Amino acid sequence: MTRTLSANELEKNDFFKKWAENAYSVPLSEVAERYSDLTKGLGGEITFFSSPGRAELVGNHTDHNNGLVLATTIDLDTVAAAQKTPVSKKVIINSLGYSPIEIDIDDLEVRDSEYNKSSAIARGILKGFIERGYQIGGFVANTHSNIFKGAGVSSSAAFELLICEILNVFYNQGRMDFITKAIISQYAENHYFGKPSGLMDQLTISSGGVNYMDFKEDIPEVDKIVWPFEDLAAMIINCGGDHSGLTQEYAEIKQDMKSVAKALGGSTLRQTSEVQFYENINEIKKSCGGRAVLRAKHFFEENNRVRDAFLAINNRDEKVFVDIINSSGASSYEQLQNCFIKGDAEQNIPYALKMAQRFEKVKALRVHGGGFAGTILVFVGKDMVEDFSKYMNNYFDKEKIFVLRMRQAGVTRVEV
């Protein structure tokens, strides 16, 4: 017997109303309609889940070399209506706009044919739970995401954490801590999905809110931050392009940095000395190449920027903070070199940056996320959001221009 929770029922539910108010910037009716649609075709007890996207504020490509990052969860998310099916040995995920996923929980080995597919993520997370001594079981979930795919706001990590939280709630009494959920999600992405990502995306989404993260040790340090700049609006411009075919470009950033680290006697740059780096820079250039040297230089400087941004937030110094964002953006463009790939005639990210820069009231801007394709991050005064949106609409469609709300909740069960 199927059961549908109507939008009207959800709008009248006090728990759901409070959730919608805290998590989203759109009207309650829209949120209720979205969640209600996901219950169609499910039977019995239905549980809702939400897993947000993330915005990296500063700390571009530092986590995979044990660096520092400032990042926040945002109000774009992947949501699910799920039903526990303990008798079944199947995980079935129906995502709007995609082919259904069906995983046999007794068949969890890596499949090369699944690289870059969502089924690989689900299979890898199930395996990650077992390897760490957690329980797994069957469930059916209907999901919907408004996180634009392959554009730098972590649609894949949001999906990973969503599956983690469903298994955590259904079969582990919700006892898994946020760091373990992040580590299992990264494991699935690295070993099953085939993308050599760091841990920043997963850790941000698992924790929720604005976070200062230090990846120096195997267990990262995470400090929650109270965001003080209420007059500042963060906006994302989706420039076009898709990250899904750029795994090699991302891998080369990590490889370049680690080649410099190896030349300095470490396995990652965080394990080396910045002073030693500059003392040996000519020899390193000969052995590793100029691009690797520039990317390592970006790493050292970016870590210092993250520290300074953390202090600026704590000191409520908006001027220093936006200057740091601009400096980070310039370093990503010139040294990290992740704004376009070789042979790219479109150069959507440089184009977006330069067009946004022409708007005199822009306070800060930078490439966002992994780069090469996807998005830019722009900060303007809240009183300038409408004017800036209209201005950028001259160059990008309206649906490509987003005002981000920094949401406090990470991946979570939604109480109804």
N, C-alpha and C positions, 0 to 999 in steps of 0.2 A: 504493500500500500504506500503510495507516494504522499508527500506532505509538502505544501507550499506555505511559507510564511509570507503573508501579504505585506506590501509596503505600508499600508495603513496600520497593521499590527505593530510593525517596528517603530513607526513614528510615535505611537502611543506608549512604547516601552521606555521607562525612565532610564534604565541602564544604557539602552541603545542611544537615546537622545543625548545623554552625557558624553558617551563615546564619540558620537558624530561631531558634537560641538568642539571637543578637545582635539580630535584627530584631523578634521577636514575644514577647508575654507569654503566649501560649496554648500548650498541649502540642504537641510535635513531631508527633504523630499527626494532629492537626487541620490543621497547616500542610501536611504531606505529602499528605493527602487532598485539600485544596483545590488544590494545584498539580497533582496527578495528574489530577484531573477535567478540567483545562484541556487536557490532551494528547489527549483523545479526538477522533478525526476528523482529526488531523494526520498527515502522513507525513514520512519522512526525518528530517533533523536538526532537533531541537527546541531552542529557546533560551528560557529563562525571563527575565522582567523584572519589576521591582517599582518602583512609583512611590508615595511616601507622601503622606498628607494633611499638613496643617500646622496648628499652633496659634500664633496671634499672642499674644504675652505682653503687650506694651505697644507703642503706636504705632498707634492706631486711626484709619484714614483719613488717613494722613500721606504715604504713598508717592507718591500721584498729584499731590502738590504739592512733590515733591523733598525729603520729610522723612526722619525717622529711624524705624527699627522694630527691635524685638527679637522674633524669632520662632523656632520650632523645628519640625522634622519629628516626626511621631508614628507609632505602630505600626499605625494603620489605613492600608490601602493599596489600590491597584489593581494587580493582577498579570496577567501575560500569558504564555501559551505561544505562541511565534511561529515561523513557518517562512519562510525567505527563498525568494522565487519570482522570480528574476531574469529569466526569460523572459517572465513575465506583465507587463502594464502595469496591473495592478489592485492596489489595497490593499483587503483584505477584513478587516473587524474584526467578530467575533462576540462581543458582550458579553452575559453572562448577564442575562436579564430585559429585554433591549432588542432592537429590530429590527436585523438585520445592516446594516453599513455597507459600501458598495462604491464606491470612488473610482477613476476612470480617471486615471492620472497625466499624461495629455495634456490633461486638462480641469480646469484649476485656477483659473478665474476666479471671482470672488465671485458668489454667488447669493443674492439677497434672500430667496428662498423658504427658504433654509437657516438663516436667523438663529435662534439659540437651539437649534440642532440639533448633535449630535455630528459629523455628517458635515461640517459647516462647519469644525469644529476640525481634522479630519484634512486637509481640502482646503487650509486656510490654512497648516498646518505644512509640507505638501509644497511649497507655493508659497514659503514663507519660506526653505526650504532652497535652492531654485533661485536665488532673488534674492541670496543670500549666497554663491553659488558652491559649494554642497555638492551631493553626488550623491543621487539618489533612485532607488527601484526598487520592485518589487512585493513584497508579503509577505501572509501570512495570519496572523491572531492571534486566539486565543480569550482573552477577558479576564473577570475578575471583580473587583468592587470591594466592600469592606465600609466604604467611606467614605460616610456618609449624605449623600445628594444634596441640594443646595440648603440646607444647614444651617450653612455657615460654616467648614468645614474643608477647603475647596478640592478638591472632587471633580472639577471641570472642569479645574483646573490640573494635578492628578495625571494625568488622562487625556491632557492636552496633552504633558506631559513624557514620558509613557510612549511616545507615538508618536515623539517626538523621539529618545528613546534607542534605540528599535528601528531607526530609520533611521540613526542615528549608528553603531551597532554593525554593522549589515548592509551599509551602503554607504559608510561614511566612516572605517573602521578605528578607530572610537571616539575620534577626534581632536578632536571639538568640545568646547570648554570650557563650563563650567557657566553662565557668563553669557550666551553666545550661545544656548544651549538655552532659557534663560529668556526672552530677548528675542524669539526666534522664536515661543515659546508665547504670549507676550503679544500679539504681532502677530496671530496667528490668532484670539485671543479678541476683540481690539478690532475688527479689520477684517472678519473672516469670521463669527464667532459673534455679533457686535453688542453686546458688553458692554464699556463703557469702563473697564476695570480698570486699576489700577496694576501694578507689577512685583513687589510683595512676595510674593504667593502663589507665583509661578513661580520666583523667585529662591531662596526658602526650600527648595522641593522639589528644585530642581536642585542646590543646595549640600549640603543635609543637615546635621543637628545643630542646635545652638542658635547663632544668628547675630545679631550687631549689624550692621545694614545702614544705610548712608547713601546716599540717592538724589539727592544734590545734583547730581552730574554725570551725563552720559549713560551712563557706565560706573560702576555703583554700587561703593562700597567695602563689602567684607564681611569682618568679623572673627569668627572662630570663638571660641566661649565654652565653657569647661569649667563645666558646671552643678554648683554646690557644695551645693545644698540637698537632701541625700539624705533628710532626714526630712519633706520636703514633697511632697505628692501633688497633681498637677494632675488635675482632673476636668471633664468636659464634660457638660452637661445639654442634650439635644436637646429644645427646648421645643415644637417643631412649627412648621409653616409651611414655605414653600419660597421660596428666593431667586429662582427662575427668572423670576417675573413682576414683579420689583422693579427692573428695569434703570433706570427713570426716577428712582426714589428715590436710587439710588446716583449717577446722573449729576448730580442736583441738588446733592449734597454737593460734588462736584468743581467744578461750575459756581459755586456760592456762594463757595467759597474763591477761585476764580480771578477772580471779579468784584471781590473785595476786593483781590487782588493787582494787578489792572489799575488800580484806583483809586489804588494806591500806586506805580504806574509799573513793575510787573513782570508777568511772565506766570504765575508761580507764587508762592505765599506765601514759599517759601524764598528767593526772590530779593528779598524786601522786608525792611524793618526793623521789628522788633517795637516799638521806641521810636516810630518814625514812625506805626505803626498806632494806638497809644494817643493820640498827639498829634492825630491827625485823625479820631478815632473817631466824633465827632458828624456830621461831613460824610460819612463813609463810610456811616453808618447811613442818612442821608437818600438817598444814591444807590443803595445796595446792599440795604438792609433789615436789620432786626434779626437775623434768622436767619443771614444771611451773616456779620454781625459776630460772633455767638456761635460760629459754626463756625470762623471765622478765629482767634478767641481760643483755642478748643480746640487748633487746630493749633500755635500758638506754645507753649502750655503743655505739650502732649503731647510735642513735641520735647525740651523740658527734662526731662520725666519719663523719656524713653528714655535720655538721657544719665545721669541720676541712677540709673536701674535698672541700667545697665551698670556703673557704679561700685559699686553695692551688691553686685552679683554678684561682681565682682572682689575686693571687700572681705569677701565672705562674710557680709554683713549682712542676714540674713533679715528682720528687723523693718522695716528701711527698704524692702526690696523689696516686701513685702506691702502696706505703706502706700501705695506708689506705685501698685500694681495697683488698690487701692480708690479712690485719687484719679482714676486714669484712667477707671475705671468710672463714677464720679460725673460726670466731665466729658463722657463719651460720652452719658450719659442727659440731662444738663441743657443742654449747649451744642451738642454735635454732633447730638443729637436723632435717634438712629438705633435706638431701642428699640421703636418701633411707628410705624405709618403712620396718617395721618389717617383717621378713621372705623373704626379697628380695634377692635371690641368685645371681642375675645378677649384682646388684650394679653398674649400668652404670655411674652414676655421679661420685662416688668415683674413679672408674676406669679411667674415662676421666681426672679427675683432676690429678691423679698420673702420667698418661702417659704424659700429657702436662707439668707437673712439671719437667720431665726428660729433656726437651728441655732447654738447658742452657740459651738461650737468651729470655725466657719468662720473662716479667717484672711484671706481676700481673695476678692472676686468682682467680675465685670464682664460686660457684654455682650461677645460674642466675634465677631470677624470683621466682615463687612459690616454686620450688624445688620438691623433691621426684622423679620426672621424668623430662625429657626435656633437658635442655641445661646448658652449662657452658660458662662463659664470660672470654676471655683471652685478655690481652694487650701485644703486641709485637711492636718493632720498625717497621716502614713501610718498611724498607730495609730487614726485616726478614719474611715478610708475605709469600713469595713463599716458602722459606725454611721450615717454620713452617707448612705450608699447606701440603707439601710433607711428612714431618715427621709424622703428625697426620693421613695422609692417610694410614699409616701402621696399624692403629687401627680403623679408621672409614672411610666409603666410602666418596669419593670426594664430593658428593652432600650433605653431612652432615657438611661440613666445609664452613663457610661463613665469608667474610669480610664485616663488617657493615659500611655503610656510614651514618653519622649523618645528617639527612635531617631537613631542617628548617620548612617546611610546615607541619602543622597538618592536620586534616581532612579538605578537601576543594573541592569546585567545580573546575574542570579543564577547563579553558577557551580555546575555539577553534574558 
